[in-house]
Amino acid sequence: MRMHETKHSMKRRSPWHDYYRKGTYMLTLVVDGRVPLLGELKGHSEAASNAPDTPRVECSELGLAILNEETRKIHQFYPMVDVWKVSIMPDHIHMIVRVGKDMPKDKHLGNVIAGFKSGCNNAYWRICNMSGSAQKGLFEKGYNDKILMDEGQLDNWKAYLDDNPRRLLIKRQNPELFTVLHNMEISERRCQIVGNQFLLNIPDKMAVIVHRRYTEEENARLREEWLACGERGGVLVSAAIAPKEKVVLREAMNRGYRIIFLRENGFPKMYKPSGESFEACAKGLLLQICPWGYHMEKRAITRAQCLELNEMAERIAGNG
């Protein structure tokens, strides 16, 4: 038997989902080589949301052709598919699409995206005056899709698309806070990290670890000590494995305290924090650390890993 290493991909389809059936999806298509052909980022991250220089993407001729022509063709060729929202970024596109009813048996979502890509390629070749052997595809092979599982998720998607330019500007202004660094020696381990590595240099650190043997009184006392550390500008270090650890880290995040978070899983290619983790990274309040590589499988953390991460937390905090 020949063994092959698993190739992880964020573009792999969900094997349990029927892409012929109706559903709602957030799709991401990336320009080949991430060349910023679709537009240019403008504005300032500090601007108010209604100010003229709020971060935004000014579409190129190609970006406008895709936005105003190619996305509209999707419904023309596939009447059961509606494009609900589009975000054109310099080097990629996000779309929220709704398949309102089951597609013909010989068609599925992949066919829709293939047709859209073909139209975008034609626009690309026309606008860039490419012909013959000079022609090449605009987008990378494949695409990423997220499947809507509940209605509340839709509002999050829309907010994500609206906030895309601001996040991009913040990342450009603070690249060191959003870059995955490999082979960093931390607590006698080679680790991957993302975030503000200078949190490691702050002397006032406490490891948030809750043992089963602790009484309720001990847990309450420790919780107060941990949150007091965060309040005075110290750093809380934890893998947030036990439920009571999660509660403390959640409150610390809500209060805007400094956190070093130890992960069981590493970081995929092109990783970027999202949601509140993004905001915490942008403010220099978060450092994520993992002593292992990235995997796409859903794994339950082992007892040995729990012990190792807790030991790392204590060493980082200066207690081990």
C-alpha positions, 0 to 999 in steps of 0.5 A: 500500500502506498501512503500519501501525506494528507494535503490540507485545503480550505477549499475542500467541499463538505462531504456531508452536504448536497450541493445540488440542494437549496441552501445559502453560502458565503463564497470566497474566490482568490485572484491567482497569486493574490495580485491586487487586480480588482481594486485599491484600498482607500481610507483610514482605520480611525475614521467614523463609519459614515466619514468619506475616508472610511476604509473602502475598496475603490474597484478597478475597471476589472473589479467594476466589470465583475461587480456590475456584470458578471455577478448579475449573470449568475441569476440570468443563467441560474434563476434559482440562484440569487446573489445577496451580497458582494464584497470586492477586495483588491485580491479576492471576492466574497459573495453571499448566494442563495440557492432558492430551490433544488438545482437540476440533477446535472448541475450543482453549486460548483457549476455555478462558480465555474460559469462565473469564473469563466465570465470573469476570465473573459472580462479579465482577458478583454480589459487586459488585452490578453489573447492567444497563449497569453491568456490565463485564469484570473482566479486560483483553482477552487474556491472556499464555501461556508454553509449557512446553518442558522439565520443568526449566522447570516447577519454575521456574514453580512457584517464580515463583508462590510468590515472587510476593508477596515480589517485589511487596513488594520492588517496592513498597518500592523502586519507583525500582529497578524503574521504566523511565525514558525519555530519560535522557541517558547517554554522549551518548545518550538511553536507557531505564534500569532499576535503580540509576542511582546506580551511574553516580556511583561513580567506580571503574568498569571497562569489560569489553570483550574484543577478538579481538587480546587474547592469553590472557595479556592476557585472564587479566590483565584478568579479574583486574583486572575482578573485583578492581574488583568485589570492592572495590565498583567497577562493571563496565560491559559489553554482555557480547557476546563469550563471555569478556565473558559469563563475567566478567559471570556470575562478577560476578553470582554474586559479588554485584558491581555491574554496569551492563549495556548492552542491545541491546533496550529495555524493553517496557511493564510490564517487570520484571526477573526471576530473578537480575536481580530480586534484583540490582535489589532490592539496588541492584547492577544498572543496565540501559541501552539506547540504542534502543527495544523490539522483539519480533523476534529480532534478531542484534546488528549489528557497528555496535551492538556497537561503539556499546555498547562505546564507551558502556561505555568512556565510562561507565567514564570511559575514552573 
